Amino acid sequence: MFTEKRPRCTRCGARTGLARVSPVQSIELRIYECPSCGQTDCYEVSPVPDRDWILLTGERLARIIAALKNKDGAP
Ligand SMILES: [Zn+2]
C-alpha cells in the first residue's frame, strides 16, 4: 500500500500539489508544483517503502529532465 504524501515547497514552504508521475529510467519520478509561488520540485521515489524520497537537484535533476524530454519527444 502506498501512502500519498505532499511535500512542502522547497522555496516557500506551502503545500504542493502533485503535477505528474513519470516513470523514467526505471525510477518513479514525482513532480510537484507549488500553487503559491510556482516552484516545481522533482522527487525520486524509492521502490523501497522505508526509504525517504530524494529531492532532485543540480546535475542529477538536469539529467533526468533531459531523459524525460527525450522520452516524451519520441514518436
Ligand atoms: Zn512555493
PDB file of the backbone (N, CA, C, O) and the ligand in Angstrom, with CONECT records:
HET     ZN  A 101       1
ATOM      1  N   MET A   1       0.843  -1.198   0.000  1.00  0.00           N
ATOM      2  CA  MET A   1       0.000   0.000   0.000  1.00  0.00           C
ATOM      3  C   MET A   1       0.872   1.239   0.000  1.00  0.00           C
ATOM      4  O   MET A   1       1.898   1.312   0.676  1.00  0.00           O
ATOM      5  N   PHE A   2       0.433   2.196  -0.770  1.00  0.00           N
ATOM      6  CA  PHE A   2       1.230   3.414  -0.871  1.00  0.00           C
ATOM      7  C   PHE A   2       0.491   4.575  -0.230  1.00  0.00           C
ATOM      8  O   PHE A   2      -0.665   4.850  -0.551  1.00  0.00           O
ATOM      9  N   THR A   3       1.178   5.253   0.680  1.00  0.00           N
ATOM     10  CA  THR A   3       0.578   6.402   1.335  1.00  0.00           C
ATOM     11  C   THR A   3       0.929   7.668   0.558  1.00  0.00           C
ATOM     12  O   THR A   3       2.101   7.997   0.375  1.00  0.00           O
ATOM     13  N   GLU A   4      -0.080   8.351   0.119  1.00  0.00           N
ATOM     14  CA  GLU A   4       0.153   9.593  -0.609  1.00  0.00           C
ATOM     15  C   GLU A   4       0.686  10.654   0.341  1.00  0.00           C
ATOM     16  O   GLU A   4       0.198  10.815   1.459  1.00  0.00           O
ATOM     17  N   LYS A   5       1.684  11.364  -0.124  1.00  0.00           N
ATOM     18  CA  LYS A   5       2.138  12.491   0.685  1.00  0.00           C
ATOM     19  C   LYS A   5       2.455  13.672  -0.207  1.00  0.00           C
ATOM     20  O   LYS A   5       2.819  13.523  -1.373  1.00  0.00           O
ATOM     21  N   ARG A   6       2.309  14.818   0.360  1.00  0.00           N
ATOM     22  CA  ARG A   6       2.523  16.033  -0.394  1.00  0.00           C
ATOM     23  C   ARG A   6       3.600  16.847   0.286  1.00  0.00           C
ATOM     24  O   ARG A   6       3.351  17.504   1.297  1.00  0.00           O
ATOM     25  N   PRO A   7       4.785  16.802  -0.264  1.00  0.00           N
ATOM     26  CA  PRO A   7       5.892  17.518   0.366  1.00  0.00           C
ATOM     27  C   PRO A   7       5.687  19.029   0.285  1.00  0.00           C
ATOM     28  O   PRO A   7       4.947  19.535  -0.559  1.00  0.00           O
ATOM     29  N   ARG A   8       6.360  19.723   1.183  1.00  0.00           N
ATOM     30  CA  ARG A   8       6.252  21.176   1.167  1.00  0.00           C
ATOM     31  C   ARG A   8       7.182  21.755   0.123  1.00  0.00           C
ATOM     32  O   ARG A   8       8.226  21.187  -0.198  1.00  0.00           O
ATOM     33  N   CYS A   9       6.779  22.893  -0.396  1.00  0.00           N
ATOM     34  CA  CYS A   9       7.570  23.609  -1.381  1.00  0.00           C
ATOM     35  C   CYS A   9       8.950  23.933  -0.822  1.00  0.00           C
ATOM     36  O   CYS A   9       9.079  24.392   0.313  1.00  0.00           O
ATOM     37  N   THR A  10       9.965  23.692  -1.619  1.00  0.00           N
ATOM     38  CA  THR A  10      11.324  23.958  -1.146  1.00  0.00           C
ATOM     39  C   THR A  10      11.638  25.449  -1.149  1.00  0.00           C
ATOM     40  O   THR A  10      12.635  25.876  -0.568  1.00  0.00           O
ATOM     41  N   ARG A  11      10.801  26.234  -1.794  1.00  0.00           N
ATOM     42  CA  ARG A  11      11.065  27.670  -1.832  1.00  0.00           C
ATOM     43  C   ARG A  11      10.293  28.429  -0.768  1.00  0.00           C
ATOM     44  O   ARG A  11      10.876  29.224  -0.031  1.00  0.00           O
ATOM     45  N   CYS A  12       8.967  28.190  -0.675  1.00  0.00           N
ATOM     46  CA  CYS A  12       8.152  28.998   0.232  1.00  0.00           C
ATOM     47  C   CYS A  12       7.513  28.194   1.356  1.00  0.00           C
ATOM     48  O   CYS A  12       6.975  28.780   2.295  1.00  0.00           O
ATOM     49  N   GLY A  13       7.560  26.869   1.285  1.00  0.00           N
ATOM     50  CA  GLY A  13       7.053  26.048   2.382  1.00  0.00           C
ATOM     51  C   GLY A  13       5.574  25.712   2.307  1.00  0.00           C
ATOM     52  O   GLY A  13       5.054  25.028   3.188  1.00  0.00           O
ATOM     53  N   ALA A  14       4.882  26.181   1.267  1.00  0.00           N
ATOM     54  CA  ALA A  14       3.461  25.850   1.110  1.00  0.00           C
ATOM     55  C   ALA A  14       3.308  24.390   0.695  1.00  0.00           C
ATOM     56  O   ALA A  14       4.247  23.772   0.191  1.00  0.00           O
ATOM     57  N   ARG A  15       2.122  23.856   0.912  1.00  0.00           N
ATOM     58  CA  ARG A  15       1.832  22.503   0.453  1.00  0.00           C
ATOM     59  C   ARG A  15       1.782  22.471  -1.073  1.00  0.00           C
ATOM     60  O   ARG A  15       1.115  23.291  -1.704  1.00  0.00           O
ATOM     61  N   THR A  16       2.487  21.528  -1.643  1.00  0.00           N
ATOM     62  CA  THR A  16       2.493  21.416  -3.097  1.00  0.00           C
ATOM     63  C   THR A  16       1.401  20.451  -3.551  1.00  0.00           C
ATOM     64  O   THR A  16       0.863  19.686  -2.751  1.00  0.00           O
ATOM     65  N   GLY A  17       1.086  20.494  -4.827  1.00  0.00           N
ATOM     66  CA  GLY A  17       0.143  19.545  -5.421  1.00  0.00           C
ATOM     67  C   GLY A  17       0.862  18.685  -6.428  1.00  0.00           C
ATOM     68  O   GLY A  17       1.751  19.153  -7.138  1.00  0.00           O
ATOM     69  N   LEU A  18       0.472  17.410  -6.490  1.00  0.00           N
ATOM     70  CA  LEU A  18       1.132  16.517  -7.434  1.00  0.00           C
ATOM     71  C   LEU A  18       0.766  16.904  -8.866  1.00  0.00           C
ATOM     72  O   LEU A  18      -0.408  16.943  -9.235  1.00  0.00           O
ATOM     73  N   ALA A  19       1.772  17.182  -9.642  1.00  0.00           N
ATOM     74  CA  ALA A  19       1.537  17.576 -11.025  1.00  0.00           C
ATOM     75  C   ALA A  19       1.533  16.351 -11.935  1.00  0.00           C
ATOM     76  O   ALA A  19       0.622  16.172 -12.744  1.00  0.00           O
ATOM     77  N   ARG A  20       2.554  15.513 -11.798  1.00  0.00           N
ATOM     78  CA  ARG A  20       2.570  14.307 -12.619  1.00  0.00           C
ATOM     79  C   ARG A  20       3.528  13.281 -12.038  1.00  0.00           C
ATOM     80  O   ARG A  20       4.429  13.607 -11.265  1.00  0.00           O
ATOM     81  N   VAL A  21       3.310  12.045 -12.427  1.00  0.00           N
ATOM     82  CA  VAL A  21       4.194  10.950 -12.051  1.00  0.00           C
ATOM     83  C   VAL A  21       4.732  10.361 -13.341  1.00  0.00           C
ATOM     84  O   VAL A  21       3.974   9.992 -14.238  1.00  0.00           O
ATOM     85  N   SER A  22       6.038  10.279 -13.421  1.00  0.00           N
ATOM     86  CA  SER A  22       6.639   9.793 -14.652  1.00  0.00           C
ATOM     87  C   SER A  22       7.685   8.748 -14.350  1.00  0.00           C
ATOM     88  O   SER A  22       8.734   9.065 -13.789  1.00  0.00           O
ATOM     89  N   PRO A  23       7.420   7.514 -14.710  1.00  0.00           N
ATOM     90  CA  PRO A  23       8.479   6.527 -14.603  1.00  0.00           C
ATOM     91  C   PRO A  23       9.522   6.822 -15.682  1.00  0.00           C
ATOM     92  O   PRO A  23       9.198   6.851 -16.869  1.00  0.00           O
ATOM     93  N   VAL A  24      10.743   7.035 -15.279  1.00  0.00           N
ATOM     94  CA  VAL A  24      11.802   7.316 -16.246  1.00  0.00           C
ATOM     95  C   VAL A  24      13.076   6.614 -15.787  1.00  0.00           C
ATOM     96  O   VAL A  24      13.447   6.698 -14.617  1.00  0.00           O
ATOM     97  N   GLN A  25      13.718   5.950 -16.672  1.00  0.00           N
ATOM     98  CA  GLN A  25      14.956   5.228 -16.381  1.00  0.00           C
ATOM     99  C   GLN A  25      14.799   4.332 -15.151  1.00  0.00           C
ATOM    100  O   GLN A  25      15.662   4.307 -14.273  1.00  0.00           O
ATOM    101  N   SER A  26      13.700   3.609 -15.103  1.00  0.00           N
ATOM    102  CA  SER A  26      13.428   2.624 -14.050  1.00  0.00           C
ATOM    103  C   SER A  26      13.229   3.235 -12.668  1.00  0.00           C
ATOM    104  O   SER A  26      13.171   2.501 -11.682  1.00  0.00           O
ATOM    105  N   ILE A  27      13.124   4.545 -12.569  1.00  0.00           N
ATOM    106  CA  ILE A  27      12.746   5.146 -11.298  1.00  0.00           C
ATOM    107  C   ILE A  27      11.388   5.815 -11.453  1.00  0.00           C
ATOM    108  O   ILE A  27      10.949   6.127 -12.560  1.00  0.00           O
ATOM    109  N   GLU A  28      10.732   6.029 -10.312  1.00  0.00           N
ATOM    110  CA  GLU A  28       9.468   6.764 -10.359  1.00  0.00           C
ATOM    111  C   GLU A  28       9.746   8.210 -10.007  1.00  0.00           C
ATOM    112  O   GLU A  28      10.198   8.522  -8.905  1.00  0.00           O
ATOM    113  N   LEU A  29       9.473   9.078 -10.949  1.00  0.00           N
ATOM    114  CA  LEU A  29       9.719  10.498 -10.762  1.00  0.00           C
ATOM    115  C   LEU A  29       8.402  11.188 -10.449  1.00  0.00           C
ATOM    116  O   LEU A  29       7.429  11.054 -11.191  1.00  0.00           O
ATOM    117  N   ARG A  30       8.377  11.925  -9.349  1.00  0.00           N
ATOM    118  CA  ARG A  30       7.167  12.668  -8.984  1.00  0.00           C
ATOM    119  C   ARG A  30       7.451  14.146  -9.047  1.00  0.00           C
ATOM    120  O   ARG A  30       8.417  14.639  -8.465  1.00  0.00           O
ATOM    121  N   ILE A  31       6.594  14.848  -9.763  1.00  0.00           N
ATOM    122  CA  ILE A  31       6.795  16.269  -9.941  1.00  0.00           C
ATOM    123  C   ILE A  31       5.672  17.013  -9.222  1.00  0.00           C
ATOM    124  O   ILE A  31       4.491  16.804  -9.503  1.00  0.00           O
ATOM    125  N   TYR A  32       6.057  17.876  -8.299  1.00  0.00           N
ATOM    126  CA  TYR A  32       5.087  18.644  -7.524  1.00  0.00           C
ATOM    127  C   TYR A  32       5.200  20.113  -7.867  1.00  0.00           C
ATOM    128  O   TYR A  32       6.296  20.659  -7.998  1.00  0.00           O
ATOM    129  N   GLU A  33       4.049  20.741  -8.009  1.00  0.00           N
ATOM    130  CA  GLU A  33       4.043  22.170  -8.289  1.00  0.00           C
ATOM    131  C   GLU A  33       3.442  22.920  -7.119  1.00  0.00           C
ATOM    132  O   GLU A  33       2.422  22.514  -6.562  1.00  0.00           O
ATOM    133  N   CYS A  34       4.084  24.021  -6.751  1.00  0.00           N
ATOM    134  CA  CYS A  34       3.596  24.840  -5.662  1.00  0.00           C
ATOM    135  C   CYS A  34       2.545  25.811  -6.196  1.00  0.00           C
ATOM    136  O   CYS A  34       2.807  26.556  -7.140  1.00  0.00           O
ATOM    137  N   PRO A  35       1.343  25.800  -5.585  1.00  0.00           N
ATOM    138  CA  PRO A  35       0.296  26.722  -6.045  1.00  0.00           C
ATOM    139  C   PRO A  35       0.563  28.162  -5.618  1.00  0.00           C
ATOM    140  O   PRO A  35      -0.021  29.094  -6.171  1.00  0.00           O
ATOM    141  N   SER A  36       1.437  28.344  -4.645  1.00  0.00           N
ATOM    142  CA  SER A  36       1.680  29.692  -4.139  1.00  0.00           C
ATOM    143  C   SER A  36       2.728  30.445  -4.955  1.00  0.00           C
ATOM    144  O   SER A  36       2.512  31.591  -5.347  1.00  0.00           O
ATOM    145  N   CYS A  37       3.862  29.796  -5.208  1.00  0.00           N
ATOM    146  CA  CYS A  37       4.958  30.531  -5.840  1.00  0.00           C
ATOM    147  C   CYS A  37       5.352  29.956  -7.205  1.00  0.00           C
ATOM    148  O   CYS A  37       6.182  30.538  -7.904  1.00  0.00           O
ATOM    149  N   GLY A  38       4.770  28.829  -7.584  1.00  0.00           N
ATOM    150  CA  GLY A  38       5.077  28.287  -8.903  1.00  0.00           C
ATOM    151  C   GLY A  38       6.324  27.422  -8.963  1.00  0.00           C
ATOM    152  O   GLY A  38       6.709  26.960 -10.038  1.00  0.00           O
ATOM    153  N   GLN A  39       6.959  27.197  -7.818  1.00  0.00           N
ATOM    154  CA  GLN A  39       8.142  26.338  -7.758  1.00  0.00           C
ATOM    155  C   GLN A  39       7.782  24.914  -8.174  1.00  0.00           C
ATOM    156  O   GLN A  39       6.712  24.411  -7.831  1.00  0.00           O
ATOM    157  N   THR A  40       8.679  24.271  -8.911  1.00  0.00           N
ATOM    158  CA  THR A  40       8.490  22.874  -9.294  1.00  0.00           C
ATOM    159  C   THR A  40       9.581  22.036  -8.634  1.00  0.00           C
ATOM    160  O   THR A  40      10.771  22.292  -8.817  1.00  0.00           O
ATOM    161  N   ASP A  41       9.167  21.045  -7.874  1.00  0.00           N
ATOM    162  CA  ASP A  41      10.121  20.168  -7.203  1.00  0.00           C
ATOM    163  C   ASP A  41       9.969  18.753  -7.739  1.00  0.00           C
ATOM    164  O   ASP A  41       8.856  18.244  -7.875  1.00  0.00           O
ATOM    165  N   CYS A  42      11.095  18.126  -8.040  1.00  0.00           N
ATOM    166  CA  CYS A  42      11.076  16.757  -8.548  1.00  0.00           C
ATOM    167  C   CYS A  42      11.676  15.816  -7.503  1.00  0.00           C
ATOM    168  O   CYS A  42      12.751  16.067  -6.958  1.00  0.00           O
ATOM    169  N   TYR A  43      10.962  14.743  -7.244  1.00  0.00           N
ATOM    170  CA  TYR A  43      11.436  13.747  -6.278  1.00  0.00           C
ATOM    171  C   TYR A  43      11.589  12.401  -6.959  1.00  0.00           C
ATOM    172  O   TYR A  43      10.769  11.992  -7.780  1.00  0.00           O
ATOM    173  N   GLU A  44      12.664  11.730  -6.590  1.00  0.00           N
ATOM    174  CA  GLU A  44      12.833  10.336  -6.991  1.00  0.00           C
ATOM    175  C   GLU A  44      12.269   9.480  -5.870  1.00  0.00           C
ATOM    176  O   GLU A  44      12.741   9.530  -4.734  1.00  0.00           O
ATOM    177  N   VAL A  45      11.249   8.691  -6.206  1.00  0.00           N
ATOM    178  CA  VAL A  45      10.587   7.865  -5.206  1.00  0.00           C
ATOM    179  C   VAL A  45      11.212   6.488  -5.212  1.00  0.00           C
ATOM    180  O   VAL A  45      11.234   5.798  -6.231  1.00  0.00           O
ATOM    181  N   SER A  46      11.715   6.106  -4.062  1.00  0.00           N
ATOM    182  CA  SER A  46      12.356   4.802  -3.967  1.00  0.00           C
ATOM    183  C   SER A  46      11.327   3.684  -3.993  1.00  0.00           C
ATOM    184  O   SER A  46      10.253   3.816  -3.408  1.00  0.00           O
ATOM    185  N   PRO A  47      11.645   2.581  -4.668  1.00  0.00           N
ATOM    186  CA  PRO A  47      10.764   1.414  -4.612  1.00  0.00           C
ATOM    187  C   PRO A  47      10.778   0.752  -3.231  1.00  0.00           C
ATOM    188  O   PRO A  47       9.904  -0.055  -2.912  1.00  0.00           O
ATOM    189  N   VAL A  48      11.765   1.095  -2.427  1.00  0.00           N
ATOM    190  CA  VAL A  48      11.827   0.567  -1.067  1.00  0.00           C
ATOM    191  C   VAL A  48      10.995   1.480  -0.166  1.00  0.00           C
ATOM    192  O   VAL A  48      11.326   2.656  -0.017  1.00  0.00           O
ATOM    193  N   PRO A  49       9.917   0.960   0.442  1.00  0.00           N
ATOM    194  CA  PRO A  49       8.965   1.814   1.148  1.00  0.00           C
ATOM    195  C   PRO A  49       9.575   2.621   2.294  1.00  0.00           C
ATOM    196  O   PRO A  49       9.128   3.737   2.561  1.00  0.00           O
ATOM    197  N   ASP A  50      10.567   2.090   2.963  1.00  0.00           N
ATOM    198  CA  ASP A  50      11.107   2.769   4.136  1.00  0.00           C
ATOM    199  C   ASP A  50      12.093   3.879   3.796  1.00  0.00           C
ATOM    200  O   ASP A  50      12.460   4.692   4.645  1.00  0.00           O
ATOM    201  N   ARG A  51      12.510   3.895   2.544  1.00  0.00           N
ATOM    202  CA  ARG A  51      13.481   4.919   2.153  1.00  0.00           C
ATOM    203  C   ARG A  51      12.800   6.253   1.898  1.00  0.00           C
ATOM    204  O   ARG A  51      11.689   6.304   1.371  1.00  0.00           O
ATOM    205  N   ASP A  52      13.473   7.325   2.274  1.00  0.00           N
ATOM    206  CA  ASP A  52      12.938   8.651   2.011  1.00  0.00           C
ATOM    207  C   ASP A  52      13.027   8.974   0.533  1.00  0.00           C
ATOM    208  O   ASP A  52      13.864   8.439  -0.194  1.00  0.00           O
ATOM    209  N   TRP A  53      12.136   9.868   0.104  1.00  0.00           N
ATOM    210  CA  TRP A  53      12.222  10.354  -1.258  1.00  0.00           C
ATOM    211  C   TRP A  53      13.450  11.236  -1.400  1.00  0.00           C
ATOM    212  O   TRP A  53      13.901  11.864  -0.442  1.00  0.00           O
ATOM    213  N   ILE A  54      13.975  11.269  -2.602  1.00  0.00           N
ATOM    214  CA  ILE A  54      15.167  12.066  -2.856  1.00  0.00           C
ATOM    215  C   ILE A  54      14.777  13.294  -3.673  1.00  0.00           C
ATOM    216  O   ILE A  54      14.242  13.176  -4.776  1.00  0.00           O
ATOM    217  N   LEU A  55      15.049  14.464  -3.121  1.00  0.00           N
ATOM    218  CA  LEU A  55      14.798  15.693  -3.877  1.00  0.00           C
ATOM    219  C   LEU A  55      15.898  15.840  -4.921  1.00  0.00           C
ATOM    220  O   LEU A  55      17.085  15.863  -4.597  1.00  0.00           O
ATOM    221  N   LEU A  56      15.481  15.938  -6.171  1.00  0.00           N
ATOM    222  CA  LEU A  56      16.455  16.003  -7.248  1.00  0.00           C
ATOM    223  C   LEU A  56      16.884  17.446  -7.478  1.00  0.00           C
ATOM    224  O   LEU A  56      16.059  18.351  -7.599  1.00  0.00           O
ATOM    225  N   THR A  57      18.170  17.630  -7.533  1.00  0.00           N
ATOM    226  CA  THR A  57      18.712  18.974  -7.757  1.00  0.00           C
ATOM    227  C   THR A  57      19.895  18.890  -8.714  1.00  0.00           C
ATOM    228  O   THR A  57      20.439  17.817  -8.977  1.00  0.00           O
ATOM    229  N   GLY A  58      20.269  20.046  -9.219  1.00  0.00           N
ATOM    230  CA  GLY A  58      21.511  20.187  -9.970  1.00  0.00           C
ATOM    231  C   GLY A  58      21.629  19.253 -11.151  1.00  0.00           C
ATOM    232  O   GLY A  58      20.699  19.107 -11.945  1.00  0.00           O
ATOM    233  N   GLU A  59      22.786  18.623 -11.257  1.00  0.00           N
ATOM    234  CA  GLU A  59      23.115  17.837 -12.434  1.00  0.00           C
ATOM    235  C   GLU A  59      22.212  16.610 -12.577  1.00  0.00           C
ATOM    236  O   GLU A  59      21.825  16.228 -13.682  1.00  0.00           O
ATOM    237  N   ARG A  60      21.891  16.006 -11.439  1.00  0.00           N
ATOM    238  CA  ARG A  60      21.040  14.814 -11.477  1.00  0.00           C
ATOM    239  C   ARG A  60      19.648  15.173 -11.989  1.00  0.00           C
ATOM    240  O   ARG A  60      19.064  14.443 -12.789  1.00  0.00           O
ATOM    241  N   LEU A  61      19.128  16.299 -11.520  1.00  0.00           N
ATOM    242  CA  LEU A  61      17.828  16.757 -11.993  1.00  0.00           C
ATOM    243  C   LEU A  61      17.871  17.043 -13.495  1.00  0.00           C
ATOM    244  O   LEU A  61      16.971  16.650 -14.238  1.00  0.00           O
ATOM    245  N   ALA A  62      18.915  17.724 -13.926  1.00  0.00           N
ATOM    246  CA  ALA A  62      19.052  18.071 -15.339  1.00  0.00           C
ATOM    247  C   ALA A  62      19.092  16.813 -16.205  1.00  0.00           C
ATOM    248  O   ALA A  62      18.480  16.768 -17.273  1.00  0.00           O
ATOM    249  N   ARG A  63      19.818  15.789 -15.739  1.00  0.00           N
ATOM    250  CA  ARG A  63      19.910  14.526 -16.486  1.00  0.00           C
ATOM    251  C   ARG A  63      18.550  13.862 -16.614  1.00  0.00           C
ATOM    252  O   ARG A  63      18.196  13.366 -17.683  1.00  0.00           O
ATOM    253  N   ILE A  64      17.795  13.850 -15.538  1.00  0.00           N
ATOM    254  CA  ILE A  64      16.504  13.168 -15.556  1.00  0.00           C
ATOM    255  C   ILE A  64      15.493  13.951 -16.385  1.00  0.00           C
ATOM    256  O   ILE A  64      14.691  13.360 -17.108  1.00  0.00           O
ATOM    257  N   ILE A  65      15.529  15.276 -16.281  1.00  0.00           N
ATOM    258  CA  ILE A  65      14.637  16.097 -17.106  1.00  0.00           C
ATOM    259  C   ILE A  65      14.944  15.864 -18.591  1.00  0.00           C
ATOM    260  O   ILE A  65      14.039  15.775 -19.420  1.00  0.00           O
ATOM    261  N   ALA A  66      16.223  15.768 -18.902  1.00  0.00           N
ATOM    262  CA  ALA A  66      16.625  15.522 -20.292  1.00  0.00           C
ATOM    263  C   ALA A  66      16.114  14.168 -20.769  1.00  0.00           C
ATOM    264  O   ALA A  66      15.623  14.045 -21.892  1.00  0.00           O
ATOM    265  N   ALA A  67      16.226  13.164 -19.928  1.00  0.00           N
ATOM    266  CA  ALA A  67      15.748  11.820 -20.265  1.00  0.00           C
ATOM    267  C   ALA A  67      14.247  11.823 -20.467  1.00  0.00           C
ATOM    268  O   ALA A  67      13.721  11.142 -21.347  1.00  0.00           O
ATOM    269  N   LEU A  68      13.559  12.604 -19.632  1.00  0.00           N
ATOM    270  CA  LEU A  68      12.103  12.710 -19.713  1.00  0.00           C
ATOM    271  C   LEU A  68      11.705  13.353 -21.026  1.00  0.00           C
ATOM    272  O   LEU A  68      10.778  12.895 -21.693  1.00  0.00           O
ATOM    273  N   LYS A  69      12.395  14.399 -21.394  1.00  0.00           N
ATOM    274  CA  LYS A  69      12.079  15.098 -22.642  1.00  0.00           C
ATOM    275  C   LYS A  69      12.337  14.191 -23.853  1.00  0.00           C
ATOM    276  O   LYS A  69      11.567  14.188 -24.813  1.00  0.00           O
ATOM    277  N   ASN A  70      13.411  13.436 -23.792  1.00  0.00           N
ATOM    278  CA  ASN A  70      13.701  12.508 -24.873  1.00  0.00           C
ATOM    279  C   ASN A  70      12.580  11.489 -25.037  1.00  0.00           C
ATOM    280  O   ASN A  70      12.179  11.148 -26.150  1.00  0.00           O
ATOM    281  N   LYS A  71      12.094  11.018 -23.908  1.00  0.00           N
ATOM    282  CA  LYS A  71      11.044  10.012 -23.939  1.00  0.00           C
ATOM    283  C   LYS A  71       9.756  10.615 -24.491  1.00  0.00           C
ATOM    284  O   LYS A  71       9.089  10.017 -25.335  1.00  0.00           O
ATOM    285  N   ASP A  72       9.413  11.823 -23.996  1.00  0.00           N
ATOM    286  CA  ASP A  72       8.185  12.478 -24.456  1.00  0.00           C
ATOM    287  C   ASP A  72       8.250  12.830 -25.936  1.00  0.00           C
ATOM    288  O   ASP A  72       7.248  12.793 -26.649  1.00  0.00           O
ATOM    289  N   GLY A  73       9.464  13.175 -26.380  1.00  0.00           N
ATOM    290  CA  GLY A  73       9.612  13.617 -27.761  1.00  0.00           C
ATOM    291  C   GLY A  73       9.671  12.475 -28.760  1.00  0.00           C
ATOM    292  O   GLY A  73       9.577  12.684 -29.970  1.00  0.00           O
ATOM    293  N   ALA A  74       9.828  11.262 -28.240  1.00  0.00           N
ATOM    294  CA  ALA A  74       9.957  10.117 -29.140  1.00  0.00           C
ATOM    295  C   ALA A  74       8.642   9.841 -29.867  1.00  0.00           C
ATOM    296  O   ALA A  74       7.577   9.962 -29.263  1.00  0.00           O
ATOM    297  N   PRO A  75       8.691   9.482 -31.121  1.00  0.00           N
ATOM    298  CA  PRO A  75       7.474   9.232 -31.897  1.00  0.00           C
ATOM    299  C   PRO A  75       6.779   7.938 -31.450  1.00  0.00           C
ATOM    300  O   PRO A  75       5.738   7.575 -31.998  1.00  0.00           O
TER     301      PRO A  75
HETATM  302 ZN    ZN A 101       6.193  27.717  -3.095  1.00  0.00          ZN2+
END
